[in-house]
Amino acid sequence: MEQVLIKETKYNGSYVAIKDFGDSTVIADGKDPKEVYDKAVKQGYSNPVILFIPAKDMVQIY
């Protein structure tokens, strides 16, 4: 079964910071992962999880 952490399409193509894997509330977003991390830390989250949300139909190569 596939687990989807972020369902909102407004974050497509962006980085987001969430509280943790148990709580996928978005606490910061942006185009630069360092900027997103810094925003989350500034809000008081010492260990946020940073994710990239691919744009629709974007090819992902890992």
Protein Blocks (a to p, Z undefined) as FASTA:
>chain_A
ZZdfblcfklgoiacddfblmlccdfbdcjbfklmmmmmmmnopabbcddddddehiacd
ZZ
